[in-house]
């Protein structure tokens, strides 16, 4: 049975968010699907660079992902995260998706001493 890849995305693709995008694109067991940024040109550039789609709104973005990083300015984290959770059709699956993604990401990390 094939395991379905977790669709991941990034809200806010400035300095930190573009690094999230790069890392998500490098995880073979994840599908980096979307970015959203209020700077449309920046969103388009990062999406193109890492093979994702630049969403035109948070509403569009939420339909493209199972889990997301919020990499907006710190003072907007709560507002953006709350909006994403409110838009999520079945909010009870969101925490599991996030836990699954963390496990998925950690399974791709090797610790060297």
C-alpha positions as CSV (number, residue, x, y, z in Angstrom):
1,X,0.0,0.0,0.0
2,X,1.5,3.4,-1.0
3,X,1.7,6.0,1.7
4,X,0.2,9.3,0.7
5,X,2.7,12.2,1.0
6,X,1.8,15.0,3.4
7,X,1.1,18.2,1.5
8,X,3.0,21.0,3.1
9,X,3.2,24.8,2.6
10,X,4.6,28.0,4.0
11,X,2.8,31.2,4.8
12,X,5.3,34.1,4.6
13,X,8.3,33.5,2.4
14,X,10.8,36.1,3.5
15,X,14.2,35.2,4.8
16,X,13.0,32.5,7.3
17,X,10.1,31.3,5.2
18,X,12.2,30.8,2.1
19,X,14.4,28.5,4.2
20,X,11.3,26.6,5.3
21,X,10.3,26.3,1.6
22,X,13.8,25.0,0.7
23,X,13.8,22.4,3.4
24,X,10.2,21.2,2.7
25,X,11.2,20.8,-1.0
26,X,14.1,18.6,0.0
27,X,12.0,16.1,2.1
28,X,11.3,13.2,-0.2
29,X,8.4,11.9,1.8
30,X,6.6,15.3,1.7
31,X,5.0,17.1,-1.1
32,X,5.8,20.8,-1.0
33,X,2.6,22.2,-2.6
34,X,2.1,25.9,-1.7
35,X,3.3,29.2,-0.5
36,X,1.3,32.3,0.4
37,X,2.8,35.8,0.9
38,X,1.3,39.3,0.8
39,X,4.2,40.2,-1.4
40,X,2.9,38.4,-4.5
41,X,6.1,38.8,-6.5
42,X,8.1,37.2,-3.7
43,X,5.5,34.4,-3.3
44,X,5.7,33.7,-7.0
45,X,9.5,33.6,-7.1
46,X,9.8,31.2,-4.2
47,X,7.0,29.0,-5.5
48,X,8.7,28.8,-8.9
49,X,12.2,28.1,-7.3
50,X,11.0,25.2,-5.3
51,X,8.2,23.7,-7.5
52,X,5.2,24.8,-5.5
53,X,2.1,27.0,-6.3
54,X,1.8,30.6,-5.1
55,X,-1.7,30.9,-3.5
56,X,-3.6,34.2,-4.0
57,X,-5.2,34.0,-0.6
58,X,-5.0,32.1,2.7
59,X,-8.4,30.6,1.7
60,X,-6.8,29.2,-1.5
61,X,-3.7,28.1,0.4
62,X,-5.5,26.1,3.0
63,X,-7.1,24.0,0.2
64,X,-3.6,23.0,-1.0
65,X,-2.0,21.8,2.2
66,X,-2.3,19.3,5.0
67,X,0.2,21.2,7.2
68,X,1.9,24.5,7.2
69,X,4.7,26.7,8.6
70,X,3.7,30.2,9.6
71,X,6.8,32.2,8.9
72,X,5.3,35.7,8.9
73,X,6.5,38.5,11.2
74,X,6.3,37.4,14.8
75,X,3.5,39.8,15.7
76,X,1.3,38.2,13.1
77,X,1.8,34.5,14.0
78,X,-1.3,34.2,16.2
79,X,-3.6,35.9,13.7
80,X,-2.4,33.9,10.7
81,X,-2.4,30.5,12.6
82,X,-5.9,31.2,14.0
83,X,-7.1,32.0,10.5
84,X,-5.7,28.8,9.1
85,X,-7.2,26.7,11.8
86,X,-10.6,28.4,11.4
87,X,-10.6,27.8,7.6
88,X,-9.6,24.1,8.0
89,X,-12.7,22.2,7.2
90,X,-12.0,19.4,9.6
91,X,-9.9,21.0,12.3
92,X,-9.6,17.8,14.3
93,X,-7.2,16.4,11.7
94,X,-4.9,19.5,11.8
95,X,-3.0,18.6,14.9
96,X,-2.5,15.0,13.7
97,X,-1.2,16.3,10.4
98,X,1.3,18.5,12.2
99,X,2.4,15.7,14.4
100,X,2.7,13.4,11.4
101,X,4.8,16.0,9.6
102,X,7.1,16.5,12.6
103,X,7.6,12.7,12.7
104,X,8.1,12.6,8.9
105,X,10.7,15.4,9.0
106,X,12.5,13.9,12.0
107,X,12.7,10.5,10.1
108,X,14.8,12.3,7.5
109,X,17.3,13.8,10.0
110,X,20.5,11.9,10.9
111,X,22.4,12.9,14.0
112,X,26.2,12.8,13.7
113,X,28.6,12.9,16.5
